[in-house]
Amino acid sequence: MSDKRIIYKNTDDTISIIVPIVESGFTVEQIAKKDVPTGLKYKIVDVSEISSDRTFRDAWIIDEAELTDGVGD
């Protein structure tokens, strides 16, 4: 499993986090392009940047301006 996570904002303003499996033979960037929904911006971050406290995970927010690493195909 990777020490990276892929974050993107859904069309309903909720946040999704993808845990990439690098043993799949794809790079994290390839996984992001493939798995983030078409047209949605994403950011690849270190796992340490994601809160381990999931109590209020439905309230997590991210400014779309921070999603600068690419756009889903």
TIRO-2110 file (N, C-alpha, C; in Angstrom, 1 decimal):
// TIRO-2110
0.8, -1.2, 0.0, N, 1, A
0.0, 0.0, 0.0, CA, 1, A
0.9, 1.2, 0.0, C, 1, A
0.4, 2.3, -0.6, N, 2, A
1.2, 3.5, -0.7, CA, 2, A
1.1, 4.4, 0.5, C, 2, A
2.1, 5.3, 0.7, N, 3, A
2.0, 6.3, 1.7, CA, 3, A
1.4, 7.6, 1.2, C, 3, A
0.8, 7.5, 0.0, N, 4, A
0.1, 8.6, -0.6, CA, 4, A
-1.4, 8.4, -0.6, C, 4, A
-2.1, 9.5, -0.7, N, 5, A
-3.6, 9.4, -0.8, CA, 5, A
-4.0, 10.4, -1.9, C, 5, A
-5.1, 10.1, -2.6, N, 6, A
-5.6, 11.0, -3.6, CA, 6, A
-6.9, 11.5, -3.1, C, 6, A
-7.0, 12.9, -3.1, N, 7, A
-8.2, 13.5, -2.5, CA, 7, A
-8.9, 14.3, -3.7, C, 7, A
-10.2, 14.2, -3.7, N, 8, A
-11.0, 15.0, -4.7, CA, 8, A
-12.3, 15.3, -4.1, C, 8, A
-12.9, 16.4, -4.6, N, 9, A
-14.2, 16.9, -4.2, CA, 9, A
-15.3, 16.4, -5.1, C, 9, A
-16.3, 15.7, -4.6, N, 10, A
-17.4, 15.2, -5.4, CA, 10, A
-18.3, 16.4, -5.9, C, 10, A
-19.2, 16.1, -6.8, N, 11, A
-20.1, 17.2, -7.3, CA, 11, A
-21.1, 17.6, -6.2, C, 11, A
-21.3, 16.8, -5.2, N, 12, A
-22.2, 17.2, -4.1, CA, 12, A
-21.4, 17.8, -2.9, C, 12, A
-20.1, 18.2, -3.1, N, 13, A
-19.3, 18.9, -2.2, CA, 13, A
-18.7, 18.0, -1.1, C, 13, A
-19.0, 16.7, -1.1, N, 14, A
-18.3, 15.8, -0.2, CA, 14, A
-16.9, 15.5, -0.7, C, 14, A
-16.1, 15.0, 0.2, N, 15, A
-14.7, 14.7, -0.1, CA, 15, A
-14.5, 13.2, -0.2, C, 15, A
-13.8, 12.7, -1.2, N, 16, A
-13.4, 11.3, -1.4, CA, 16, A
-11.9, 11.2, -1.3, C, 16, A
-11.5, 10.1, -0.7, N, 17, A
-10.0, 9.8, -0.6, CA, 17, A
-9.8, 8.4, -1.1, C, 17, A
-8.9, 8.3, -2.1, N, 18, A
-8.5, 7.1, -2.7, CA, 18, A
-7.2, 6.6, -2.0, C, 18, A
-7.2, 5.3, -1.6, N, 19, A
-6.0, 4.7, -1.1, CA, 19, A
-5.4, 3.9, -2.3, C, 19, A
-4.3, 4.4, -2.9, N, 20, A
-3.8, 3.7, -4.1, CA, 20, A
-3.0, 2.4, -3.7, C, 20, A
-3.2, 1.4, -4.4, N, 21, A
-2.4, 0.2, -4.3, CA, 21, A
-1.4, 0.1, -5.4, C, 21, A
-0.1, 0.5, -5.0, N, 22, A
0.9, 0.6, -6.0, CA, 22, A
1.4, -0.8, -6.5, C, 22, A
1.0, -1.8, -5.8, N, 23, A
1.3, -3.2, -6.2, CA, 23, A
0.5, -3.6, -7.5, C, 23, A
-0.4, -2.7, -7.8, N, 24, A
-1.3, -2.9, -9.0, CA, 24, A
-0.5, -2.8, -10.3, C, 24, A
0.7, -2.2, -10.2, N, 25, A
1.5, -1.9, -11.3, CA, 25, A
1.4, -0.5, -11.9, C, 25, A
0.4, 0.3, -11.4, N, 26, A
0.2, 1.6, -11.8, CA, 26, A
0.9, 2.6, -10.8, C, 26, A
1.3, 3.8, -11.3, N, 27, A
1.8, 4.8, -10.4, CA, 27, A
0.6, 5.5, -9.7, C, 27, A
0.9, 6.2, -8.7, N, 28, A
-0.1, 6.9, -8.0, CA, 28, A
-0.8, 7.9, -8.9, C, 28, A
0.0, 8.5, -9.8, N, 29, A
-0.6, 9.5, -10.8, CA, 29, A
-1.5, 8.8, -11.8, C, 29, A
-1.1, 7.6, -12.2, N, 30, A
-1.9, 6.9, -13.1, CA, 30, A
-3.2, 6.4, -12.5, C, 30, A
-3.2, 6.0, -11.2, N, 31, A
-4.4, 5.6, -10.5, CA, 31, A
-5.3, 6.8, -10.3, C, 31, A
-4.7, 8.0, -10.0, N, 32, A
-5.6, 9.2, -9.9, CA, 32, A
-6.3, 9.5, -11.2, C, 32, A
-5.6, 9.5, -12.3, N, 33, A
-6.2, 9.8, -13.6, CA, 33, A
-7.3, 8.8, -13.9, C, 33, A
-7.1, 7.6, -13.6, N, 34, A
-8.0, 6.5, -13.9, CA, 34, A
-9.2, 6.5, -13.0, C, 34, A
-9.0, 6.7, -11.7, N, 35, A
-10.0, 6.5, -10.7, CA, 35, A
-10.8, 7.7, -10.2, C, 35, A
-10.2, 8.9, -10.4, N, 36, A
-11.0, 10.1, -10.1, CA, 36, A
-12.0, 10.3, -11.2, C, 36, A
-13.2, 10.6, -10.8, N, 37, A
-14.3, 10.8, -11.9, CA, 37, A
-13.9, 11.9, -12.9, C, 37, A
-14.3, 11.7, -14.1, N, 38, A
-14.0, 12.5, -15.2, CA, 38, A
-14.3, 14.0, -14.9, C, 38, A
-13.3, 14.8, -15.1, N, 39, A
-13.5, 16.3, -14.9, CA, 39, A
-13.3, 16.8, -13.5, C, 39, A
-13.1, 15.9, -12.6, N, 40, A
-12.9, 16.4, -11.2, CA, 40, A
-11.4, 16.6, -10.9, C, 40, A
-11.1, 17.7, -10.2, N, 41, A
-9.7, 18.0, -9.9, CA, 41, A
-9.3, 17.1, -8.6, C, 41, A
-8.0, 16.8, -8.5, N, 42, A
-7.5, 16.1, -7.4, CA, 42, A
-6.2, 16.6, -6.9, C, 42, A
-5.8, 16.1, -5.7, N, 43, A
-4.5, 16.4, -5.1, CA, 43, A
-4.0, 15.1, -4.5, C, 43, A
-2.7, 14.9, -4.7, N, 44, A
-2.0, 13.7, -4.1, CA, 44, A
-1.3, 14.2, -2.9, C, 44, A
-1.5, 13.6, -1.7, N, 45, A
-0.9, 14.1, -0.5, CA, 45, A
-0.3, 12.9, 0.3, C, 45, A
0.6, 13.2, 1.2, N, 46, A
1.1, 12.1, 2.1, CA, 46, A
0.0, 11.7, 3.1, C, 46, A
0.0, 10.5, 3.5, N, 47, A
-1.0, 9.9, 4.4, CA, 47, A
-1.0, 10.7, 5.7, C, 47, A
0.2, 11.3, 6.1, N, 48, A
0.2, 12.1, 7.3, CA, 48, A
-0.6, 13.3, 7.3, C, 48, A
-1.0, 13.8, 6.1, N, 49, A
-1.8, 15.0, 5.9, CA, 49, A
-3.3, 14.7, 6.1, C, 49, A
-3.7, 13.5, 6.2, N, 50, A
-5.0, 13.1, 6.4, CA, 50, A
-5.3, 12.9, 7.9, C, 50, A
-6.3, 13.5, 8.4, N, 51, A
-6.6, 13.3, 9.9, CA, 51, A
-6.9, 11.8, 10.1, C, 51, A
-6.4, 11.3, 11.2, N, 52, A
-6.7, 9.9, 11.6, CA, 52, A
-8.0, 9.9, 12.4, C, 52, A
-8.5, 11.0, 12.9, N, 53, A
-9.7, 11.1, 13.6, CA, 53, A
-10.9, 11.2, 12.6, C, 53, A
-11.7, 10.1, 12.5, N, 54, A
-12.7, 10.0, 11.5, CA, 54, A
-14.1, 10.4, 12.1, C, 54, A
-14.1, 11.0, 13.4, N, 55, A
-15.3, 11.3, 14.0, CA, 55, A
-16.2, 12.2, 13.2, C, 55, A
-15.6, 13.2, 12.6, N, 56, A
-16.4, 14.2, 11.8, CA, 56, A
-16.0, 14.2, 10.3, C, 56, A
-15.7, 13.0, 9.8, N, 57, A
-15.2, 12.9, 8.5, CA, 57, A
-16.2, 13.4, 7.4, C, 57, A
-17.5, 13.3, 7.7, N, 58, A
-18.5, 13.8, 6.8, CA, 58, A
-18.5, 15.4, 6.7, C, 58, A
-17.8, 16.0, 7.7, N, 59, A
-17.7, 17.5, 7.7, CA, 59, A
-16.4, 18.0, 7.1, C, 59, A
-15.5, 17.1, 6.7, N, 60, A
-14.2, 17.5, 6.1, CA, 60, A
-14.5, 18.4, 4.9, C, 60, A
-13.7, 19.4, 4.7, N, 61, A
-13.8, 20.3, 3.5, CA, 61, A
-12.4, 20.5, 2.9, C, 61, A
-12.4, 20.9, 1.7, N, 62, A
-11.1, 21.3, 1.0, CA, 62, A
-11.5, 22.4, 0.0, C, 62, A
-10.6, 23.3, -0.1, N, 63, A
-10.8, 24.4, -1.0, CA, 63, A
-10.4, 23.8, -2.4, C, 63, A
-11.3, 24.0, -3.4, N, 64, A
-11.0, 23.5, -4.7, CA, 64, A
-9.7, 24.0, -5.3, C, 64, A
-9.3, 25.2, -4.8, N, 65, A
-8.0, 25.8, -5.3, CA, 65, A
-6.8, 25.0, -4.9, C, 65, A
-7.0, 24.1, -3.9, N, 66, A
-5.9, 23.2, -3.4, CA, 66, A
-5.7, 22.0, -4.3, C, 66, A
-6.7, 21.7, -5.1, N, 67, A
-6.7, 20.5, -5.9, CA, 67, A
-6.0, 20.7, -7.2, C, 67, A
-4.7, 20.7, -7.1, N, 68, A
-3.8, 21.2, -8.2, CA, 68, A
-3.0, 20.1, -9.0, C, 68, A
-3.2, 18.9, -8.6, N, 69, A
-2.3, 17.9, -9.2, CA, 69, A
-2.8, 17.3, -10.5, C, 69, A
-4.1, 17.5, -10.9, N, 70, A
-4.6, 16.9, -12.1, CA, 70, A
-6.1, 16.9, -12.1, C, 70, A
-6.6, 16.3, -13.2, N, 71, A
-8.1, 16.2, -13.4, CA, 71, A
-8.3, 14.7, -13.9, C, 71, A
-9.4, 14.1, -13.3, N, 72, A
-9.7, 12.8, -13.7, CA, 72, A
-10.1, 12.6, -15.1, C, 72, A
-9.7, 11.5, -15.7, N, 73, A
-10.1, 11.2, -17.1, CA, 73, A
-11.4, 10.6, -17.1, C, 73, A
END
